[in-house]
Amino acid sequence: MVTLGGVLLVLSSNWLSVYLAIELPTLSLFILAAQKRGSGHSAESGLKYFVLGALSSGLFLFG
């Protein structure tokens, strides 16, 4: 998914496709951050990374 996001970023022609190309690799990184099932630290870091990503995405969209 990370490679697909990079290719889409290069091929993007408008701001919406740039935004989607930037957000596509972060979805797979959210999963990687919370991958270890038994660890509470892993779930906490995945949730914090998701909240921070949502906040930065909102700032990017709304200026």
N, CA, C, O and CB atoms as a CASP TS submission, in Angstrom:
PFRMAT TS
TARGET T0000
AUTHOR 0000-0000-0000
METHOD Language model
MODEL 1
PARENT N/A
ATOM      1  N   MET     1       0.811  -1.193   0.000  1.00  0.00           N
ATOM      2  CA  MET     1       0.000   0.000   0.000  1.00  0.00           C
ATOM      3  C   MET     1       0.856   1.258   0.000  1.00  0.00           C
ATOM      4  O   MET     1       0.460   2.286  -0.549  1.00  0.00           O
ATOM      5  CB  MET     1      -0.923  -0.003   1.189  1.00  0.00           C
ATOM      6  N   VAL     2       2.023   1.173   0.614  1.00  0.00           N
ATOM      7  CA  VAL     2       2.892   2.344   0.667  1.00  0.00           C
ATOM      8  C   VAL     2       3.378   2.691  -0.734  1.00  0.00           C
ATOM      9  O   VAL     2       3.436   3.865  -1.100  1.00  0.00           O
ATOM     10  CB  VAL     2       4.089   2.096   1.611  1.00  0.00           C
ATOM     11  N   THR     3       3.726   1.680  -1.513  1.00  0.00           N
ATOM     12  CA  THR     3       4.185   1.920  -2.876  1.00  0.00           C
ATOM     13  C   THR     3       3.057   2.476  -3.737  1.00  0.00           C
ATOM     14  O   THR     3       3.278   3.368  -4.556  1.00  0.00           O
ATOM     15  CB  THR     3       4.735   0.631  -3.490  1.00  0.00           C
ATOM     16  N   LEU     4       1.855   1.953  -3.554  1.00  0.00           N
ATOM     17  CA  LEU     4       0.709   2.449  -4.305  1.00  0.00           C
ATOM     18  C   LEU     4       0.443   3.916  -3.986  1.00  0.00           C
ATOM     19  O   LEU     4       0.129   4.699  -4.882  1.00  0.00           O
ATOM     20  CB  LEU     4      -0.533   1.609  -4.002  1.00  0.00           C
ATOM     21  N   GLY     5       0.566   4.291  -2.721  1.00  0.00           N
ATOM     22  CA  GLY     5       0.386   5.693  -2.345  1.00  0.00           C
ATOM     23  C   GLY     5       1.432   6.589  -2.979  1.00  0.00           C
ATOM     24  O   GLY     5       1.119   7.704  -3.397  1.00  0.00           O
ATOM     25  N   GLY     6       2.673   6.117  -3.057  1.00  0.00           N
ATOM     26  CA  GLY     6       3.722   6.902  -3.700  1.00  0.00           C
ATOM     27  C   GLY     6       3.488   7.083  -5.186  1.00  0.00           C
ATOM     28  O   GLY     6       3.713   8.163  -5.732  1.00  0.00           O
ATOM     29  N   VAL     7       3.035   6.026  -5.839  1.00  0.00           N
ATOM     30  CA  VAL     7       2.738   6.112  -7.274  1.00  0.00           C
ATOM     31  C   VAL     7       1.565   7.054  -7.515  1.00  0.00           C
ATOM     32  O   VAL     7       1.595   7.860  -8.446  1.00  0.00           O
ATOM     33  CB  VAL     7       2.428   4.713  -7.855  1.00  0.00           C
ATOM     34  N   LEU     8       0.537   6.958  -6.686  1.00  0.00           N
ATOM     35  CA  LEU     8      -0.610   7.855  -6.839  1.00  0.00           C
ATOM     36  C   LEU     8      -0.230   9.308  -6.572  1.00  0.00           C
ATOM     37  O   LEU     8      -0.779  10.219  -7.192  1.00  0.00           O
ATOM     38  CB  LEU     8      -1.736   7.434  -5.902  1.00  0.00           C
ATOM     39  N   LEU     9       0.704   9.524  -5.654  1.00  0.00           N
ATOM     40  CA  LEU     9       1.150  10.883  -5.370  1.00  0.00           C
ATOM     41  C   LEU     9       1.855  11.487  -6.577  1.00  0.00           C
ATOM     42  O   LEU     9       1.677  12.668  -6.875  1.00  0.00           O
ATOM     43  CB  LEU     9       2.079  10.899  -4.155  1.00  0.00           C
ATOM     44  N   VAL    10       2.646  10.690  -7.264  1.00  0.00           N
ATOM     45  CA  VAL    10       3.337  11.178  -8.459  1.00  0.00           C
ATOM     46  C   VAL    10       2.344  11.442  -9.591  1.00  0.00           C
ATOM     47  O   VAL    10       2.504  12.402 -10.345  1.00  0.00           O
ATOM     48  CB  VAL    10       4.404  10.166  -8.914  1.00  0.00           C
ATOM     49  N   LEU    11       1.330  10.603  -9.711  1.00  0.00           N
ATOM     50  CA  LEU    11       0.374  10.720 -10.809  1.00  0.00           C
ATOM     51  C   LEU    11      -0.806  11.645 -10.509  1.00  0.00           C
ATOM     52  O   LEU    11      -1.686  11.803 -11.355  1.00  0.00           O
ATOM     53  CB  LEU    11      -0.145   9.363 -11.160  1.00  0.00           C
ATOM     54  N   SER    12      -0.844  12.251  -9.341  1.00  0.00           N
ATOM     55  CA  SER    12      -2.009  13.055  -8.969  1.00  0.00           C
ATOM     56  C   SER    12      -2.073  14.345  -9.784  1.00  0.00           C
ATOM     57  O   SER    12      -1.055  14.951 -10.116  1.00  0.00           O
ATOM     58  CB  SER    12      -1.974  13.382  -7.472  1.00  0.00           C
ATOM     59  N   SER    13      -3.300  14.737 -10.090  1.00  0.00           N
ATOM     60  CA  SER    13      -3.498  15.929 -10.915  1.00  0.00           C
ATOM     61  C   SER    13      -4.308  17.008 -10.205  1.00  0.00           C
ATOM     62  O   SER    13      -4.422  18.123 -10.715  1.00  0.00           O
ATOM     63  CB  SER    13      -4.184  15.551 -12.204  1.00  0.00           C
ATOM     64  N   ASN    14      -4.875  16.697  -9.037  1.00  0.00           N
ATOM     65  CA  ASN    14      -5.601  17.714  -8.280  1.00  0.00           C
ATOM     66  C   ASN    14      -5.347  17.503  -6.789  1.00  0.00           C
ATOM     67  O   ASN    14      -4.715  16.525  -6.391  1.00  0.00           O
ATOM     68  CB  ASN    14      -7.128  17.664  -8.596  1.00  0.00           C
ATOM     69  N   TRP    15      -5.845  18.426  -5.970  1.00  0.00           N
ATOM     70  CA  TRP    15      -5.540  18.390  -4.539  1.00  0.00           C
ATOM     71  C   TRP    15      -6.210  17.223  -3.826  1.00  0.00           C
ATOM     72  O   TRP    15      -5.673  16.717  -2.841  1.00  0.00           O
ATOM     73  CB  TRP    15      -5.962  19.686  -3.890  1.00  0.00           C
ATOM     74  N   LEU    16      -7.359  16.792  -4.299  1.00  0.00           N
ATOM     75  CA  LEU    16      -8.032  15.662  -3.667  1.00  0.00           C
ATOM     76  C   LEU    16      -7.230  14.376  -3.845  1.00  0.00           C
ATOM     77  O   LEU    16      -7.100  13.591  -2.906  1.00  0.00           O
ATOM     78  CB  LEU    16      -9.439  15.490  -4.245  1.00  0.00           C
ATOM     79  N   SER    17      -6.702  14.163  -5.023  1.00  0.00           N
ATOM     80  CA  SER    17      -5.897  12.960  -5.233  1.00  0.00           C
ATOM     81  C   SER    17      -4.566  13.035  -4.489  1.00  0.00           C
ATOM     82  O   SER    17      -4.030  11.998  -4.099  1.00  0.00           O
ATOM     83  CB  SER    17      -5.648  12.749  -6.723  1.00  0.00           C
ATOM     84  N   VAL    18      -4.020  14.230  -4.283  1.00  0.00           N
ATOM     85  CA  VAL    18      -2.813  14.377  -3.460  1.00  0.00           C
ATOM     86  C   VAL    18      -3.117  13.987  -2.025  1.00  0.00           C
ATOM     87  O   VAL    18      -2.341  13.267  -1.396  1.00  0.00           O
ATOM     88  CB  VAL    18      -2.273  15.827  -3.521  1.00  0.00           C
ATOM     89  N   TYR    19      -4.244  14.459  -1.503  1.00  0.00           N
ATOM     90  CA  TYR    19      -4.638  14.122  -0.135  1.00  0.00           C
ATOM     91  C   TYR    19      -4.855  12.619   0.028  1.00  0.00           C
ATOM     92  O   TYR    19      -4.380  12.025   0.995  1.00  0.00           O
ATOM     93  CB  TYR    19      -5.911  14.879   0.252  1.00  0.00           C
ATOM     94  N   LEU    20      -5.566  12.007  -0.907  1.00  0.00           N
ATOM     95  CA  LEU    20      -5.817  10.569  -0.825  1.00  0.00           C
ATOM     96  C   LEU    20      -4.530   9.765  -0.957  1.00  0.00           C
ATOM     97  O   LEU    20      -4.379   8.727  -0.312  1.00  0.00           O
ATOM     98  CB  LEU    20      -6.804  10.146  -1.904  1.00  0.00           C
ATOM     99  N   ALA    21      -3.606  10.233  -1.784  1.00  0.00           N
ATOM    100  CA  ALA    21      -2.331   9.532  -1.941  1.00  0.00           C
ATOM    101  C   ALA    21      -1.477   9.645  -0.683  1.00  0.00           C
ATOM    102  O   ALA    21      -0.707   8.732  -0.384  1.00  0.00           O
ATOM    103  CB  ALA    21      -1.566  10.085  -3.143  1.00  0.00           C
ATOM    104  N   ILE    22      -1.594  10.732   0.051  1.00  0.00           N
ATOM    105  CA  ILE    22      -0.850  10.874   1.304  1.00  0.00           C
ATOM    106  C   ILE    22      -1.484  10.023   2.401  1.00  0.00           C
ATOM    107  O   ILE    22      -0.769   9.446   3.221  1.00  0.00           O
ATOM    108  CB  ILE    22      -0.797  12.353   1.738  1.00  0.00           C
ATOM    109  N   GLU    23      -2.803   9.938   2.428  1.00  0.00           N
ATOM    110  CA  GLU    23      -3.500   9.201   3.477  1.00  0.00           C
ATOM    111  C   GLU    23      -3.473   7.685   3.273  1.00  0.00           C
ATOM    112  O   GLU    23      -3.590   6.940   4.245  1.00  0.00           O
ATOM    113  CB  GLU    23      -4.925   9.668   3.557  1.00  0.00           C
ATOM    114  N   LEU    24      -3.326   7.223   2.064  1.00  0.00           N
ATOM    115  CA  LEU    24      -3.344   5.784   1.794  1.00  0.00           C
ATOM    116  C   LEU    24      -2.233   5.023   2.522  1.00  0.00           C
ATOM    117  O   LEU    24      -2.525   3.990   3.124  1.00  0.00           O
ATOM    118  CB  LEU    24      -3.226   5.546   0.306  1.00  0.00           C
ATOM    119  N   PRO    25      -0.982   5.472   2.500  1.00  0.00           N
ATOM    120  CA  PRO    25       0.046   4.728   3.244  1.00  0.00           C
ATOM    121  C   PRO    25      -0.127   4.784   4.756  1.00  0.00           C
ATOM    122  O   PRO    25       0.319   3.875   5.456  1.00  0.00           O
ATOM    123  CB  PRO    25       1.405   5.256   2.891  1.00  0.00           C
ATOM    124  N   THR    26      -0.766   5.829   5.275  1.00  0.00           N
ATOM    125  CA  THR    26      -0.917   5.915   6.724  1.00  0.00           C
ATOM    126  C   THR    26      -1.876   4.860   7.259  1.00  0.00           C
ATOM    127  O   THR    26      -1.767   4.461   8.418  1.00  0.00           O
ATOM    128  CB  THR    26      -1.402   7.296   7.116  1.00  0.00           C
ATOM    129  N   LEU    27      -2.814   4.404   6.434  1.00  0.00           N
ATOM    130  CA  LEU    27      -3.728   3.356   6.894  1.00  0.00           C
ATOM    131  C   LEU    27      -2.974   2.072   7.223  1.00  0.00           C
ATOM    132  O   LEU    27      -3.259   1.421   8.228  1.00  0.00           O
ATOM    133  CB  LEU    27      -4.798   3.078   5.834  1.00  0.00           C
ATOM    134  N   SER    28      -2.022   1.711   6.386  1.00  0.00           N
ATOM    135  CA  SER    28      -1.241   0.508   6.679  1.00  0.00           C
ATOM    136  C   SER    28      -0.300   0.730   7.859  1.00  0.00           C
ATOM    137  O   SER    28       0.011  -0.216   8.582  1.00  0.00           O
ATOM    138  CB  SER    28      -0.443   0.081   5.449  1.00  0.00           C
ATOM    139  N   LEU    29       0.155   1.959   8.062  1.00  0.00           N
ATOM    140  CA  LEU    29       1.035   2.235   9.195  1.00  0.00           C
ATOM    141  C   LEU    29       0.278   2.220  10.518  1.00  0.00           C
ATOM    142  O   LEU    29       0.861   1.887  11.549  1.00  0.00           O
ATOM    143  CB  LEU    29       1.721   3.579   9.009  1.00  0.00           C
ATOM    144  N   PHE    30      -1.012   2.573  10.514  1.00  0.00           N
ATOM    145  CA  PHE    30      -1.827   2.445  11.725  1.00  0.00           C
ATOM    146  C   PHE    30      -1.892   0.989  12.159  1.00  0.00           C
ATOM    147  O   PHE    30      -1.789   0.685  13.347  1.00  0.00           O
ATOM    148  CB  PHE    30      -3.249   3.000  11.492  1.00  0.00           C
ATOM    149  N   ILE    31      -2.061   0.099  11.206  1.00  0.00           N
ATOM    150  CA  ILE    31      -2.139  -1.328  11.510  1.00  0.00           C
ATOM    151  C   ILE    31      -0.800  -1.834  12.037  1.00  0.00           C
ATOM    152  O   ILE    31      -0.763  -2.624  12.979  1.00  0.00           O
ATOM    153  CB  ILE    31      -2.558  -2.126  10.263  1.00  0.00           C
ATOM    154  N   LEU    32       0.292  -1.385  11.436  1.00  0.00           N
ATOM    155  CA  LEU    32       1.610  -1.820  11.894  1.00  0.00           C
ATOM    156  C   LEU    32       1.922  -1.321  13.300  1.00  0.00           C
ATOM    157  O   LEU    32       2.613  -2.005  14.056  1.00  0.00           O
ATOM    158  CB  LEU    32       2.679  -1.340  10.931  1.00  0.00           C
ATOM    159  N   ALA    33       1.426  -0.142  13.663  1.00  0.00           N
ATOM    160  CA  ALA    33       1.695   0.401  14.994  1.00  0.00           C
ATOM    161  C   ALA    33       1.004  -0.417  16.076  1.00  0.00           C
ATOM    162  O   ALA    33       1.531  -0.536  17.183  1.00  0.00           O
ATOM    163  CB  ALA    33       1.246   1.857  15.074  1.00  0.00           C
ATOM    164  N   ALA    34      -0.162  -0.982  15.782  1.00  0.00           N
ATOM    165  CA  ALA    34      -0.927  -1.736  16.778  1.00  0.00           C
ATOM    166  C   ALA    34      -0.941  -3.227  16.469  1.00  0.00           C
ATOM    167  O   ALA    34      -1.922  -3.905  16.772  1.00  0.00           O
ATOM    168  CB  ALA    34      -2.355  -1.211  16.853  1.00  0.00           C
ATOM    169  N   GLN    35       0.107  -3.743  15.882  1.00  0.00           N
ATOM    170  CA  GLN    35       0.108  -5.116  15.390  1.00  0.00           C
ATOM    171  C   GLN    35       0.213  -6.166  16.497  1.00  0.00           C
ATOM    172  O   GLN    35      -0.416  -7.218  16.389  1.00  0.00           O
ATOM    173  CB  GLN    35       1.239  -5.297  14.429  1.00  0.00           C
ATOM    174  N   LYS    36       0.969  -5.923  17.534  1.00  0.00           N
ATOM    175  CA  LYS    36       1.173  -6.923  18.584  1.00  0.00           C
ATOM    176  C   LYS    36      -0.076  -7.006  19.459  1.00  0.00           C
ATOM    177  O   LYS    36      -0.388  -6.059  20.180  1.00  0.00           O
ATOM    178  CB  LYS    36       2.424  -6.579  19.445  1.00  0.00           C
ATOM    179  N   ARG    37      -0.785  -8.118  19.402  1.00  0.00           N
ATOM    180  CA  ARG    37      -2.102  -8.229  20.023  1.00  0.00           C
ATOM    181  C   ARG    37      -2.080  -8.262  21.548  1.00  0.00           C
ATOM    182  O   ARG    37      -2.953  -7.656  22.170  1.00  0.00           O
ATOM    183  CB  ARG    37      -2.775  -9.452  19.525  1.00  0.00           C
ATOM    184  N   GLY    38      -1.146  -8.926  22.163  1.00  0.00           N
ATOM    185  CA  GLY    38      -1.167  -9.093  23.609  1.00  0.00           C
ATOM    186  C   GLY    38      -0.662  -7.892  24.385  1.00  0.00           C
ATOM    187  O   GLY    38      -0.834  -7.832  25.603  1.00  0.00           O
ATOM    188  N   SER    39      -0.054  -6.952  23.722  1.00  0.00           N
ATOM    189  CA  SER    39       0.586  -5.839  24.409  1.00  0.00           C
ATOM    190  C   SER    39      -0.358  -4.644  24.531  1.00  0.00           C
ATOM    191  O   SER    39      -0.967  -4.214  23.551  1.00  0.00           O
ATOM    192  CB  SER    39       1.860  -5.429  23.674  1.00  0.00           C
ATOM    193  N   GLY    40      -0.468  -4.121  25.741  1.00  0.00           N
ATOM    194  CA  GLY    40      -1.265  -2.917  25.952  1.00  0.00           C
ATOM    195  C   GLY    40      -0.591  -1.689  25.383  1.00  0.00           C
ATOM    196  O   GLY    40      -1.255  -0.750  24.945  1.00  0.00           O
ATOM    197  N   HIS    41       0.745  -1.699  25.391  1.00  0.00           N
ATOM    198  CA  HIS    41       1.490  -0.571  24.834  1.00  0.00           C
ATOM    199  C   HIS    41       1.276  -0.460  23.327  1.00  0.00           C
ATOM    200  O   HIS    41       1.225   0.642  22.782  1.00  0.00           O
ATOM    201  CB  HIS    41       2.984  -0.714  25.144  1.00  0.00           C
ATOM    202  N   SER    42       1.152  -1.592  22.666  1.00  0.00           N
ATOM    203  CA  SER    42       0.940  -1.589  21.224  1.00  0.00           C
ATOM    204  C   SER    42      -0.426  -1.004  20.871  1.00  0.00           C
ATOM    205  O   SER    42      -0.540  -0.208  19.939  1.00  0.00           O
ATOM    206  CB  SER    42       1.067  -3.008  20.665  1.00  0.00           C
ATOM    207  N   ALA    43      -1.450  -1.390  21.605  1.00  0.00           N
ATOM    208  CA  ALA    43      -2.791  -0.850  21.355  1.00  0.00           C
ATOM    209  C   ALA    43      -2.835   0.645  21.656  1.00  0.00           C
ATOM    210  O   ALA    43      -3.467   1.417  20.934  1.00  0.00           O
ATOM    211  CB  ALA    43      -3.841  -1.593  22.204  1.00  0.00           C
ATOM    212  N   GLU    44      -2.161   1.041  22.727  1.00  0.00           N
ATOM    213  CA  GLU    44      -2.124   2.462  23.083  1.00  0.00           C
ATOM    214  C   GLU    44      -1.408   3.279  22.017  1.00  0.00           C
ATOM    215  O   GLU    44      -1.864   4.362  21.649  1.00  0.00           O
ATOM    216  CB  GLU    44      -1.439   2.656  24.437  1.00  0.00           C
ATOM    217  N   SER    45      -0.295   2.765  21.524  1.00  0.00           N
ATOM    218  CA  SER    45       0.447   3.504  20.502  1.00  0.00           C
ATOM    219  C   SER    45      -0.338   3.570  19.192  1.00  0.00           C
ATOM    220  O   SER    45      -0.303   4.588  18.500  1.00  0.00           O
ATOM    221  CB  SER    45       1.818   2.856  20.265  1.00  0.00           C
ATOM    222  N   GLY    46      -1.045   2.492  18.846  1.00  0.00           N
ATOM    223  CA  GLY    46      -1.871   2.514  17.642  1.00  0.00           C
ATOM    224  C   GLY    46      -2.991   3.528  17.739  1.00  0.00           C
ATOM    225  O   GLY    46      -3.277   4.235  16.772  1.00  0.00           O
ATOM    226  N   LEU    47      -3.630   3.607  18.902  1.00  0.00           N
ATOM    227  CA  LEU    47      -4.710   4.571  19.102  1.00  0.00           C
ATOM    228  C   LEU    47      -4.185   6.004  19.089  1.00  0.00           C
ATOM    229  O   LEU    47      -4.803   6.890  18.497  1.00  0.00           O
ATOM    230  CB  LEU    47      -5.432   4.290  20.419  1.00  0.00           C
ATOM    231  N   LYS    48      -3.049   6.231  19.740  1.00  0.00           N
ATOM    232  CA  LYS    48      -2.459   7.574  19.742  1.00  0.00           C
ATOM    233  C   LYS    48      -2.039   7.989  18.337  1.00  0.00           C
ATOM    234  O   LYS    48      -2.213   9.146  17.953  1.00  0.00           O
ATOM    235  CB  LYS    48      -1.251   7.630  20.690  1.00  0.00           C
ATOM    236  N   TYR    49      -1.492   7.061  17.574  1.00  0.00           N
ATOM    237  CA  TYR    49      -1.079   7.356  16.208  1.00  0.00           C
ATOM    238  C   TYR    49      -2.290   7.666  15.336  1.00  0.00           C
ATOM    239  O   TYR    49      -2.230   8.548  14.479  1.00  0.00           O
ATOM    240  CB  TYR    49      -0.286   6.181  15.622  1.00  0.00           C
ATOM    241  N   PHE    50      -3.389   6.943  15.551  1.00  0.00           N
ATOM    242  CA  PHE    50      -4.614   7.192  14.793  1.00  0.00           C
ATOM    243  C   PHE    50      -5.189   8.568  15.120  1.00  0.00           C
ATOM    244  O   PHE    50      -5.586   9.301  14.214  1.00  0.00           O
ATOM    245  CB  PHE    50      -5.655   6.102  15.084  1.00  0.00           C
ATOM    246  N   VAL    51      -5.239   8.926  16.399  1.00  0.00           N
ATOM    247  CA  VAL    51      -5.781  10.227  16.802  1.00  0.00           C
ATOM    248  C   VAL    51      -4.909  11.357  16.265  1.00  0.00           C
ATOM    249  O   VAL    51      -5.426  12.359  15.772  1.00  0.00           O
ATOM    250  CB  VAL    51      -5.887  10.320  18.339  1.00  0.00           C
ATOM    251  N   LEU    52      -3.597  11.202  16.356  1.00  0.00           N
ATOM    252  CA  LEU    52      -2.696  12.220  15.832  1.00  0.00           C
ATOM    253  C   LEU    52      -2.822  12.341  14.314  1.00  0.00           C
ATOM    254  O   LEU    52      -2.766  13.446  13.775  1.00  0.00           O
ATOM    255  CB  LEU    52      -1.252  11.898  16.216  1.00  0.00           C
ATOM    256  N   GLY    53      -2.992  11.214  13.623  1.00  0.00           N
ATOM    257  CA  GLY    53      -3.189  11.240  12.176  1.00  0.00           C
ATOM    258  C   GLY    53      -4.492  11.908  11.788  1.00  0.00           C
ATOM    259  O   GLY    53      -4.541  12.652  10.809  1.00  0.00           O
ATOM    260  N   ALA    54      -5.554  11.649  12.550  1.00  0.00           N
ATOM    261  CA  ALA    54      -6.840  12.286  12.269  1.00  0.00           C
ATOM    262  C   ALA    54      -6.766  13.790  12.511  1.00  0.00           C
ATOM    263  O   ALA    54      -7.338  14.575  11.755  1.00  0.00           O
ATOM    264  CB  ALA    54      -7.946  11.665  13.134  1.00  0.00           C
ATOM    265  N   LEU    55      -6.064  14.186  13.561  1.00  0.00           N
ATOM    266  CA  LEU    55      -5.898  15.610  13.855  1.00  0.00           C
ATOM    267  C   LEU    55      -5.107  16.314  12.757  1.00  0.00           C
ATOM    268  O   LEU    55      -5.502  17.383  12.292  1.00  0.00           O
ATOM    269  CB  LEU    55      -5.202  15.796  15.204  1.00  0.00           C
ATOM    270  N   SER    56      -4.008  15.726  12.351  1.00  0.00           N
ATOM    271  CA  SER    56      -3.191  16.353  11.309  1.00  0.00           C
ATOM    272  C   SER    56      -3.908  16.344   9.962  1.00  0.00           C
ATOM    273  O   SER    56      -3.742  17.268   9.166  1.00  0.00           O
ATOM    274  CB  SER    56      -1.842  15.637  11.188  1.00  0.00           C
ATOM    275  N   SER    57      -4.697  15.314   9.706  1.00  0.00           N
ATOM    276  CA  SER    57      -5.473  15.269   8.472  1.00  0.00           C
ATOM    277  C   SER    57      -6.531  16.371   8.459  1.00  0.00           C
ATOM    278  O   SER    57      -6.755  17.009   7.430  1.00  0.00           O
ATOM    279  CB  SER    57      -6.135  13.892   8.304  1.00  0.00           C
ATOM    280  N   GLY    58      -7.173  16.590   9.590  1.00  0.00           N
ATOM    281  CA  GLY    58      -8.152  17.670   9.683  1.00  0.00           C
ATOM    282  C   GLY    58      -7.521  19.037   9.500  1.00  0.00           C
ATOM    283  O   GLY    58      -8.097  19.904   8.844  1.00  0.00           O
ATOM    284  N   LEU    59      -6.346  19.236  10.072  1.00  0.00           N
ATOM    285  CA  LEU    59      -5.646  20.507   9.883  1.00  0.00           C
ATOM    286  C   LEU    59      -5.225  20.701   8.434  1.00  0.00           C
ATOM    287  O   LEU    59      -5.259  21.817   7.914  1.00  0.00           O
ATOM    288  CB  LEU    59      -4.423  20.579  10.791  1.00  0.00           C
ATOM    289  N   PHE    60      -4.829  19.613   7.786  1.00  0.00           N
ATOM    290  CA  PHE    60      -4.435  19.693   6.384  1.00  0.00           C
ATOM    291  C   PHE    60      -5.629  20.051   5.499  1.00  0.00           C
ATOM    292  O   PHE    60      -5.500  20.841   4.564  1.00  0.00           O
ATOM    293  CB  PHE    60      -3.815  18.367   5.928  1.00  0.00           C
ATOM    294  N   LEU    61      -6.791  19.465   5.797  1.00  0.00           N
ATOM    295  CA  LEU    61      -7.968  19.716   4.966  1.00  0.00           C
ATOM    296  C   LEU    61      -8.578  21.095   5.197  1.00  0.00           C
ATOM    297  O   LEU    61      -8.988  21.763   4.247  1.00  0.00           O
ATOM    298  CB  LEU    61      -9.008  18.660   5.226  1.00  0.00           C
ATOM    299  N   PHE    62      -8.638  21.515   6.447  1.00  0.00           N
ATOM    300  CA  PHE    62      -9.328  22.762   6.765  1.00  0.00           C
ATOM    301  C   PHE    62      -8.401  23.960   6.915  1.00  0.00           C
ATOM    302  O   PHE    62      -8.855  25.074   7.176  1.00  0.00           O
ATOM    303  CB  PHE    62     -10.109  22.591   8.019  1.00  0.00           C
ATOM    304  N   GLY    63      -7.120  23.733   6.751  1.00  0.00           N
ATOM    305  CA  GLY    63      -6.164  24.836   6.771  1.00  0.00           C
ATOM    306  C   GLY    63      -5.843  25.234   8.135  1.00  0.00           C
ATOM    307  O   GLY    63      -5.050  26.153   8.340  1.00  0.00           O
TER
END
